[in-house]
């Protein structure tokens, strides 16, 4: 090989490296240019949503600009919309979201699962931890307990503005966690975040040692989280699952998700009769284990009565303060020696597990995508919130028109 050939090869390599180091073209997906501004739905005050236009600023070296494709409405979003209990307004809500990378900071090369990241990838975001609180320093295996846990969509307004998925574009902060999920449908991508919630709850339940293949499990509350919880328990191998709710349509969906028995509490005159129905469904003893998936204090009181002596409970439903509930410590806890675990959000490493849970659920014929019953454009977010409040359908989602 002569000197001229070697020089040409070196120049080719250098040109290739220079090309790779250049920022990607500013496209908005499918070759579309990124606009200078975009629209976002701002919760200005309780029950006050304002459609505002914001500039799309240049991203930093550790940030990602995402063209939002869709986002589910979570119960937390509804509580914020109704009364702003977290005192976050004004803000752009939406954390069950997904979208396409259109600009990528030069320091962002891999996702939190180790996958190479490129412009055009479809991603979902997880939590951001502070690294300095007691939970981060002393319980690294339980980073979901970080005292300063951050989530895109629950960040108060700042000069960026584009902090949540109820917008056309969103900027993923440096230090946030995210995963490339190119092979999932839009529907499944919008379900990964709530799937991570139930995966974490399942792991908490398993930590009691009371959940196994022969367990008789009760799921109380058949909203989106309860139904995903049911699917997770079924996908994990439990065969005998009882669904308890007051809505016939939700109980029908529970059967499709793997419940072999359902109980409509509205068909009974009171709690003693419901207890009798649960016992009848569990060989006269009560459930081995129960998941409480409602945010209703009365339901949190009743769940103890449906569990047999030596059984266990996982409380999944109270992600906001809906008030106290009443229990009898002697009858409900001590004399039955009940094991209780709480479940709070999820850890970053539970996102890949949630991904595989959704794949497993599909593989055994559970129609998880059917949980999405209503789709609204971004400008109709207020209407979507009201549909959710009225408990019409199951999972309500916002889908941006730009995805079509």
N, C-alpha and C positions, 0 to 999 in steps of 0.2 A: 504494500500500500504506500503510494507516494505522499510527499508532504502536502501537496495541494488537496488531495482527497481527505487527508487527516484534518486539515484546516477547515474544509467544508463541513465535515462531520461535527467538529467542535462548534462551528457557527450554528448548525442546525439544532444541536442540543441547547445552546444558549438561547436561541430564539424561542424554542419550545418552552424553556423555563420562564422566560420573560413573559410569554403569552399566558402561561398559567398564573403568573403573579398579578396580572391585570384584573381589576374588578370586573365582574360579569356585567353584561349589558343590562341596563335598567328596563326590564320587561315586566309586564304585569300578568304573565301567564299566556301561553299559546302565542308568544311573540308580541303581545300587546305592550306598549310603553306604560311605565308607571306614571300615573298622573301626578300633578303637583299638589293636589288636594284630594281628600276623600271625605265621605260622610260617615258619621258615627251617631249612635243613639245614646244620648247622655241622660242618666237619671239625675235630674237637677234637684229634685226633692221627692218625698214620698208621692207615688202615683203621678209623677210629673216627668214624662220622657220628652226630650227635645232632640229633634233631628238637626245636628249641627255639622258644619263643614270645617275641617281642620287641614292645615298644611301637612304634607308628609315630609318630615325632616330627614336629613341624611342620617343613616345609622352609624353607630360606633363600631369599632373593630370586633367587639364581642356580642354584637346584636344581630337580629334577624328581622327582616321585613317580610311579613306574610300577607298574601292576598287571601282573605278569609273566604272560605267556601260554605261553612255552616257551623251551627252551634246549638246544642240542646239547651232548654230552659230547665235549670235546677231549682229544687225547692228553696235553696238559699237565695237564688235570684228573685224568686217570688217574695220572700220575706223582706229582702232589701227594697223591692219595688213597693210593697205595701206600707212599710213603716221605717225603713232604714235603721234597723236595730243596731247595726254595727257602726253607725255614724260615719259612713264612707262617702256619702254624696257631697259634691257631684262626682260621678264616675261613669265610665263605660263598663257595664256588666258583661257577663258571658265568659264562662271558664270551661264549658264542655265542648270546646270548639276544635276546629281543624282548618288547615288551609295549605296553600302552596308557597314555598319560599320563592321570593322574587328578587331579594337582595340579601347578600350574605357577608357579614363582617369577616375580615381576613383571618381573624383568629379562630373562627368557628369552622372546624374541619371534620368533626365527628359528633354523632349524637351520644346520648348517655348509655346507649347499648353498644357503642363502638362502631356503628355504621358510618361510612364516609357520607358526608353531606354535600349536596350540590343544589344550585338553583334549579327549581322545578320539582324538587322533592315535596311530597305531602307529609306533613308533620302534625303531631299532637304535643301539647305542652303538659308538664307535670308541675310539681311544687318547687319552690326556691327556699332554701334554709339559710339561716344567718351565720351559722358556724361559731357563734360566740356565747349562746345562752347555755344554761345548765344541761338541757336536753341534748344539745348538739355536742357538748364537751364530754358529758359523763354517761350518756346512753346512746352511743352512735348506732346501735341496732334499732332504735326507735325514733328516727329523725322526724317522723310525723308529729311528734310532740314538741317540735321546735316552737319556742315561745313567740317567734317572729315569722312564722310560716307565711310565705308569700305565694299567691296564685294570680296568674294573669286573669283579669276580670274582677278582681276584688282589690284593686289598687286605686286609691283616691286620685282625683285629677291632678295633673302636673303639666309642665310645658309640652310634654310628649302628647298628651291627650289619648293617644291610641293604645290603651293599656288592656282592653278587653275585646272579646270576639264579637260583640254586637256592634260591628263596624265593618267597613269595606276592606280596610287594611289594619294590621296590628303590628306593633313592634315588640318582639320578644326581648326582654331585658337580658343583659349580660349576667351570667351566673344562674340563669333559669335552666331548668332541665327539660329536655324534649326528646322525641323519638321519631325516626323516619318510619312511616307506615304506608309506603306506596302501594302495597298489594291489597289493602283493605278498601272496601266500598266506602262512599261518603257516609252511609248510614252507620256502619260499624265504627268508623273513625269518631263519629259523634257520640258513640256509646262507650268508648274506652274509659273516659273519666269516671262515669258511674260504675262501670265494671270494676275499676280499681277499688272503689269504695267497698263493693261486696266481696272482692277477693281478700281485702284486708280483714273484713269482718269474719270471713270463713277461716282465715288463719288464726284470728283471735279465738274463735270457737274451738278450733282443733287443739289449741294450747291447753284446754281444760282436760283433754283426754277422754271426753264424753261423746265425741262425735265419730262414728264409724259406719261401716256398711250396714249394720243391723239396726241402727238408730231409727227411732220414730221421731221425725222432726216436724215442728210446727212453725210455719211462717205466718206471722200476724201482720197484715197490711199488704195489699197487692197493688200498690202503686208501682212506678218504674223501678225503684230500688228493691222493693219487696219481690217483684217478679224476677229481677236479675239475681237477687239472693237465692230465690228458689231454683233458678237455672244453674247457679253455681253449685248449690248443694247436690242437685241431680247430676251435673257433669262430674262431680267428685265421687260419685258412685252410690250415694244414698238412694234407696228405692222407695221407702215409705215416707212420703211428705204430705202434710196436711196444710192446706191454705185456708186462712181465716180472714174474711173481709165482709163488707156489707153491700158490695156492688156486684150484681150477677155477671156483668160483662167482664169485670176484672177477674172474677173467679173462673169464668170460662177460659180466659187467657192463662190463668194459673194452671189449668189442666193441660193446655198446649205446651206450657213451659215445664211440665213434668210432675205436677201434683197428682197423686193418685186418689186423694179425697179432698173435698172442699166443704167448708162450713160457712154459711151466711148467718152472721150473728143477728141480723134483723128478723130472721125467722123464729127467734126465740124470745120469751117474755122477759128474760133477765140473765145476769151473769151466771147464776147457779145452773140454769138450763144449758147455757153454752159450755160450762165446765162438763156437764153430763155428756154433751155431744163430742167434746174432745176426748173424754174418757172412753166413750163408745168406739171412737176411731183408733184408740190406742190400747186395746185389750183390757180396758177398765182401769188403767193405771195413770194415764197422763203421758205427755211427751217426754222422751229422753232429753231432748234439747229444743229450745225455742229461740227464734230470731224475732225481736220486736222492731218492726220496720215502719211504724207510724210516728208522727210527731204529736200524738194526742195523749195528754197525761192520763186519762182514764184507761187507755189501752196499756200504758206502761204499768198501771196498777194491776190490771187484770192478768197480764202475762204470767205472773208468779203462780196463779191459781191453775194454770193449764199444764204445769210441769210436775212430773212425779218426784217422789222423794229421791234425793241423790242426783237429781237432774241438773241441767244448766241452762243459762240464758245469755244471749248476746244482745245488748241494747244498741241498735243501729239507727234509730229514728230521730234522735234529738241532736241535730247539728246547729240548732239555734235554741234559745231559751223560750220554750213554750209554756213554762210554769211548772210548779211542783206536782208530784203525784203522791198518793197515800198508799202505804203498804203496812202490813202487820209484821214486825220483825220476828215475832215468835212463830206465827203460823206460816208466813211466807218464806222465811230464810232459815231460822235456826232448826225448827222441828223437822224441816225437810232437807236440811243441809244442802242448800242450793248453791251452785257455783255461778257467779255473775262475772261477765267480762263486758267492758265498754269497748266501743270501736270508734276511732277518730281518724277521719280522712284516709290517708294511705301514705306509703313511702315510695320513693322514686323507683326502687327495684321491684315494686309490685305492678308497674305498668307493663313490662314484658309478660308477666303472669296473666294480667288482664287480657292482653292481646291473645295469648294462647287459650285462655278460658273461652273467649268469644269464638275462636276457631274450633275448639272442642265442642262447644254447644251447637254450632252449626253442623259439625260432623255427626252428632247423634240425633239430629233432626229437630232441635229446639229452635223455634222461629224468632230468634232474638231481634232481627231487623224489624219484625212486625210490631215491636214495642213503639216504634215511631208511627204515630197515628195522625198527626197534624203538622203541616209545613206552612210557614208564613214567610213573606219577604221581610227584610229588615225594617222597612218603613211601617210595617204593621205589628211591631213588637208589643205595643200596648194591648192590642186586641189579643195577641198570643198569650200575654200574661193573664188577661181576664179569662180566657178559655182554660188556662191552667188552674186558676183560682176556683173556677166552677167545677173542676175535676172532670172535664169533658175529655174523653180519650185517655191516652196514657202519656207517652213522651211527646212533648211539643217541641219543635225545632224551628230555628230560623235558617233559611237557605238563601244565600245571596244570588241575585239574578245574574251576576257576572259569571257564575259557574256554568251557566247554560251555553 
